[in-house]
């Protein structure tokens, strides 16, 4: 599933084509993805001008001058294609700008979603209302994590994946950040020291920022809007590297937590 860096990369790519543009054509090619397309989507967006694009957690947001925002989630296999050679059977939403550029939301598995939300009510939208702070924003601090982890017995890895604690963190980047911060993923969250949390916060930001600059990590079907593959996977230190040598020389280990694979180094992470 595309994670925060992949969504951020997508939003930045779309912004180069959409920002300030009038949407002259909006076409829905099937009734639903994971859930139905909003019934007024075509009418709301056709003729509207895009005023900006942003991201919240793993959602992309396209804001228009009619006081509404189209919110999209890429699901397992979703991606936007810019000026495709042809519209394929998995291009379920097609947008054309006043400059004649075509954008197609392609989703072979249809686990993604598209919603239309009043811009003034975005923070109260059910999918956003309970989200924690953005990991790249000022709200993520060691103090915030300490308060969220206080008296919690769950493993720190699982709580970092809880979107109510931090919005947008996914499995790959939590594994990588914990390794960089030298924190064992199975450590009881409430017993992680403030010193360790002080190490963790900048490492979370660093690994996400590096991944964004690299265009994300290509997993299964993820491709950037310009058709290029993200290449951060070559910089993974532990994720997907079970049995390979960590930088310290000890083999990377794997355990399953909450139904997901966790990769770590038993020597570096305590």
N, C-alpha and C positions, 0 to 999 in steps of 0.2 A: 504494500500500500504506500502511495506517495506520502512522505512525511513533511514536516514543516519546511525544510530547505527546498524540497521539490515544489511545494505550493508557492513559496516565496519566489522561486525562480520562474514559475509559470506566471505569477502576477506581474513580475517585472517585465517579462517578455510580452505579455498582453498590453501592458501600459504603453509600450513603444508604438503600438498600432492603434489602440483605442482611445487614449487620453485626448480629450477635446474634440473627438469626432462625433458626428451625428450618425445614428444607426438607421440606415435607410431601408434595411430589410432584416426581418427576424423570422426565421422559419423553424418550426418544430416538426420533426419527421416521425415521431412516434408519441404516444400519449404519456409515457412514463419512463423513468429510470428506476431507481430504488423505490421511488414514490412518484405520483403523477406530477407532470409539469404544472406550475401555477396556471389556472384557467385564463387569467388576464395578462399573461407574460408577453405575448406578441403585441397586443394593443398598447401595453404600458411602455414597451421599449422602442417600438417603431416610431421614428422621428425624434426620439430623445437624444440629448447630447450627453456624452460620458464626461463627468466632472472629475473623476479620479478612480483609482483602483487601490485596494488595500488587502490586507490579510488579517484574519482573526483565527488563531489556533491553526487548524488544517483546512480552513475554509478560505476561498478567494471571494473578494467583494468587488463588484462593478457598480459604481455609484452614478446615477444619472440626474439630470436637472429637473426631474419631475418629483423629487423628494422620495425616490425609491431606490433600493439597492438590490441587484441580483446577486444572490449568494450561491456559490457553487462548491460542491465537494467532489473530488476526483474518484472517491471510492477506491476500488482495487486496481482498476485498469484505465481510468479516465485520463484524457489528455486533450489539450487544445491544439488544433492544427491551423497554422497561418498560411493562407493562400494555397490550399491543397490543389494538386493537379486535377482531381475530380472528387466529387462528394460520394463517399462510400456508404455501405449499408449500416455502419456503426457510427456515422456522423449524425447524431440525434438532434443537435441544435446548431443552426447555421445563422451567422450574423454577417451582414455586409455594411461597411462604412461608407460615408460620403465620398471617400477617396477610391472606392471600388475594391477595397481589400476584403477578403473573405476569411472569417474565422469559424472553425467547426469544432464543436465539442464531441469528441470521439470516445465512446465507452463500450467496448465489446461485451463486458460482463454486466453492465448496467447496475453496478453497485453505487454509482455516484448519485448526486442529487442536484437539483436547481430549485431555489426558492426566491420569492419576491417579497421583500420586507420594507416597511416604511423606514426610511433612513433615521428618523428621529427616535424610532423604537428599537434600534438594533441591539442596544445593551440589554433590553428586556426580552428580546426574542428567546424562546425557551432553550434553543441550542446554545445560546451565548450566556444566558443569565447566571449559570452556576460555574462558569469557567474561571480558573485561576488566572494569575497574571501572565502576560506574555514573557517568554524566557529571554527575549532580546530587549525587553522594556525595563523601566526603572523599578517596577513592582517586584521583580524577582531579586530578593536579597537573602543573605544568610539568616537574617532575623525572621523573614517570612517563612522560610523552610523550617527553622527551629520551632516556630509557633505551630506550623502544620503537622510537624512530626511529634510534638510533645505528647508523651504517654502512649504513643502508637507502637504496637508490637509488630506490625507488618514490616516486611523487608523494604529497605529504602528503594530498591529497584521498582517494586510494585507501586509505591506511593508516588514516585516520580512520573509514572505512567498514568496516574490518576489525574484527569483533566481538571478536576476541581482544585488540585494543588498547584499545578503548572499547566498552562494551556499550550497544547501543540507538541509536547515532547512525545517521541515515539521510540520504539524498541532499539533501533540502530544507534541513535544518538545518545540515549541513556546509557547503553553499554559502553560507548566510547567515552562519554564524559566521566563515568564512574571510574573507568580505568585510568584516565588522565589524572583524576583527583585522588587516586590510590585508595578508593573506598570499596570494600567487598559488597557485591550486589545483594547478598543475603543478610547483611548486617541489619539488625533491628533498628528501624528508623529513629525511634525515640532515644536510642543510645549513641547515635552519631554525634560526635563532639562539634562544638561551634567552630573549632579550628578546621575540622574536615569540611564543614559546610562553607566556610570561607574559601577553601580551595575549590569546592565544587561549583559554586556559582559562576566564577569566571571561566571555568572549563566548559560548562554548558554553553555559555555564549561563544566561546572560541570555536568549539567543534561545529556549532550551527553556522557561524559566520564563514568558516572555512568551507563547509559543505555548500553554502549558497554561492560562494565565489566559484566553486568547481561545478556549479550547475546541478548539484544534488547527486544522489547515488542511484544508478540505474538498477532497478529491480523489476524483473519480469517485463511489464509493458510500458514502464515510464519512459517518456521521451519529452524533451523540452519543446516549447511551442515552435522553435525554429528548426525542429527536426533533429537537433544534435542530442547525443547521449550525455548525461551527467557522468562525471568521472571521479567523484570523491571516493568511490569504493576502493580505489587503489591505495587510499590513505588510511583505510580501516586498520586499527591496531589490534583489535580483538574480535570484532563482529565477524561471524562466518569463518573464523580461522581456527576452529577446534583442532588441536593436535599440532598446529604450527608453533614455531617459537615466538614467544613474546620478546620484546626488546631486551629483557633480562636473561633470556635463554631458556626459560621454563616454558613447557607447552601450554598453550591456551586451553582452558577447560570450558565445558558447556554444561549447564543445568537447565531444567525447565521450571519457570516461575509463572504462575498464572496462565499456563498453556502456551507460553512463548519461550523461545530459546534465549538464554542469557549466556554471554561469552565473557570470560574474565581470566585474569592471571592470579592464581592463588599465592604467588610470591609477592607481587607488587601491591595487591589489594588486600587490605586487612580490615 
